[in-house]
């Protein structure tokens, strides 16, 4: 199942057993499965996977023009193996220097 959400369909974060988990405001269910989030103009914003309300595996975020902004992996909703393992790109496709990790 692919959850398709737009900016107006926000996610609510709730604490469960000491862990903050994501729920869809669209239907109230916990986020689980393949996920695609779209910019208001219809272009893809994010692609990833939720497992029981936590980000897991490969995730990508895109600019409104469709160009890749960031990519990396999550494990139990944390960037894996670290923030520095993620790649960030400018709108022209050029990779940001590693110092960009300090901002995200």
C-alpha positions, 0 to 999 in steps of 0.5 A: 500500500502506498500512502499518498499525502499532500501538504494539506494532509499533515502527519500527527506525531503521538507518543506511544511507549516512550516513542514518537510515532506518525499518524495520518491526519487523512484517515487517523491510522498509523503510518505504515508502508510505502509512502509518497508525499507530493508538493501542492503542484503535484510533483513528488516531495518525498518517497520512503517507507514507514514501519509502525509509525517510524521512518525506515530504510531509504528516503528521498526528498525532492525540490518542487522542480523534481530535482533530488534534494536529499537521500539517505537511510533511516533506522527506527526513525533516525538517520542511519548510520549518521546525519553525515551519511546523507547526501544533499543536493542543490536545485541544479543537481550539484552536491552540497559540501559535507558542511550542509549536514550541520544545518539539517 
